[in-house]
Amino acid sequence: MEVHFYINENVVKRPEFKAELDSLNVRYKYKEIPGIGNKEGWKYVQFNIAENNPLWPTIRELLDRYGLKAGRRMNYSKRDIETAEWLRLRPDSQSLPPALFTEECEPVTCCEDNEEGQNKPVNRLKPPMTVNQLSEKIESGEVSPFEYDPGDVNWSGIPAGYPCCGRVKYHVIYKHQAKFAREAFKDAPDFVKTNEWFGSGGHAGRETLISQQAARVILENKWRGVQLEPIALI
């Protein structure tokens, strides 16, 4: 078992931090997200480093100096996994390339007055709850974070100037069978995450997809706590 630190920080106002990493020959992923209108864009630096790496003390000092943070994660050995009574199951593959057929999907753009706000039904018998009220209901367990009607929420309660990235997600697909491009699954591992994001309101996540081989193991061994739903490959 080994401690690792994960850095995923916006350095648009701290270019010196990125320059320091370059001078140390630290390998990292770099991603730019353009701004929208008069909103400034984002520039993300992403990398992992082990606690026992000789560079970690220097990286930690740089993070403190520039007011940045590192997430702490555990890295487990093969023996740790083989001797554990219970384990968490999470796909560790990269995303599929864009593969979802979106013609029948309901998009939600991260912007002001998006599709959910425009299509919000009028309910005169029950005034829409605010975003803060929704958060309170989710925290109390009265409402599931995965199942609520976006039309019951007054999304105009989002603070003015709230950062919007302009990216698109889709409502979780219940009304039809999800359709994906067959070519995207060529040579794919048995567990993958979708390139596309799904959710409603402030919630978003990627779907986990598994191969028939993995599904057969689940079915033959009668694993509990798992729901399987076929997708269509076009």
N, C-alpha and C positions, 0 to 999 in steps of 0.2 A: 504494500500500500504506500503510495507516494503522493505528496501534495503538489498540485500544479496551480498556477495562477493564469487567469484568462483576462486579457486586456482588450476591450472593445470600446474605444473612446473617440468622440468627435474632436478633431484637432484643428478645426477651421480657424479658431482664435488662438491656437497654440502651435504654430508651425515649427517653433523651436524644438518641441518635443520630438516631432518626426525627424528633424535634422539631427538631433542627438542619437536617435535610434540608428540612423544611417551611418553616423560616425562610428558606432559600435558594431556595425555589420549585423544588426539584428534583422532576421527575416520576418516579415509581416505581410498580411494582406491589406490592401488599400482600396477603399471604395468611396466614390463620390456620388452624392445625391443632389441633383440641381435644386435650387430654390424655386419658389412659386411666387410670381408677382414681385412684391417688394420684400418678400421673406428670404432670408439668407439660406444658402444651401448647407449641406453637411459633408464633412470629409472624415471618414472613419479609418482608424488604424486598428487592426485585429491581429493578435498573436497569443500563443501559449508559452509559458516558461515554467520549468520545474523549480521547486524551492531550493533544490541542491545544485542548481546551475550556478557557476561562478559569477555570471552576469546579474543574477537576481538582486543582490544588494544594491548594485548600481541602478537597475531598473526601478527598484522600490524608491530610491532617493529621487529619481527623476519624476516619478508619479507624484510624490509628495510636493516636490518643487513646483510642479505645474498644476496642482490641484486636481489630479486625475486619480482614478481608482482601478483596482484589479479585483476580479472575482476569484474566489478560492474554490477549487475543485479537487476531488480525490481521484487518483488514478490507481486502479486495482490490478493486482497481478493475476496470472492464470490460476495460481493456487487459491487466491482469495475467492475467485469465482467458483472454483470446483468444490470448495468446502463450505460455501454459504448455504444455509437452509432455504432462504428465500432471496430472490433477486429482482431488481427493477428491469423492465424490458423497454429499451428505447432504440429506435433505428439510429445507426451511426453512419449511414451512407449520405452522400451528397444528394441534393435535389435532382429530380428528373428535369430534363430540359422542359420548357413550356410545352405541355402536351394536352391540356384540357380543352375539349370542344365546348366553347362558351355560349353557343347560340341560344341554348335553353336556360342558361344560368342568370341569376339576378346579381348584377354588379353593385359594389359599394365603393365609391371613390373617396379617398381620404382628402376631402376638401370641404369648404363651407357650402351649405345647402346642397348636399349630395343627393343621390337617388333615394335614400331612405327618408330624407326630409321632404323631398318633392312628392313622394308617393304615400306620405303618411296619411292614413284615413282619419276622417273627422269623427270623433266619438263624443257626442254631446252629453251622454249619460255619465261619462267618467273623464274628468280632465286628465291630460297626459302628465305623468310624473316627470320631475326634473332628473337630470343626470345624477345629481347628488342623492336624490331619493332612490334611484335605481341602485346605486352603489350600496346604500344602507340596507336595501332589501336583499341584495346578494350576500352581504356580510352576515346578515341575520339568518340566512338560509330560507327566507320566504320566497325568493326567486332564484332559480338556477342560473349561473352565469352562461350556460350553454343553451337555455331554452326560455326566451321571453319574446314578446311581440314588439319589434322596433316601433310599431305605430303607437304604442302606449307610452312612448318616451318623447319628451320635448327636447330634441337635440339642440335647439337654439340656446339651451343653457350652457353650452360649451363656452368658456371665456373668450372674449374678443381677442384676436391675435394668436389664438392657440395654434401651434405649429402643425401644418398639414403637409404631407409628403407627396400627395397627388397619386400615390400608388393605388391599384385596384385589387380588392378582394371580392369574394363571391359569397352569397348566402350558402350555408351548408345545404348540400343537395339532398332533398327528400322527395321532391315531386316527380323526379324522373331518374332513370339509371345514369350514373356518371359515365361520360364517354371520354376516352383518352386515345392519343395516337399510339398505335401499336409499335411504331419504330422507336419510340422513346424507351421501350422496355428491353430492347435488344442488349444482351449481356449485362442486364441490371442485376444487382444482388437480390436476395429473397425478401429483404425488408427495405423499403425506400420511403422517402417523404416526397410529397408533391412539390413542384416548383411554385404552384399557385397557393394563395392563402384563402382561408374561408372563415366566415364569422359575421357578426352583426354588431352595430354600435362600436364600442371600444374593444370588443373581443375579436381576436384573430389568431388563427393557428393553421398549420399545414396538416393535411390528412396523411395517415400512415397506410401504405399499400403493401400487401404481401403476395408472394407467388403462390401458385397452386401447390407447389411442393411444401411450402411452409404451412399452408392451410390444411393439407393432408395430415401433417404431424399433429396439428391442433385437434382435428376431428377424430383421428384414430386413437389418440390418447385421452379424448374427452376432456380437454382443458376447460375449466370453468372461468367465468368472468371475461369472456371474449365474445364479441359479436362479429360475424362475418357477413359482408355484403358484396356480391359480385359487381365488377365494373365491366363496361363494354370497351373492347379494343377495336378501333376502326383503322 
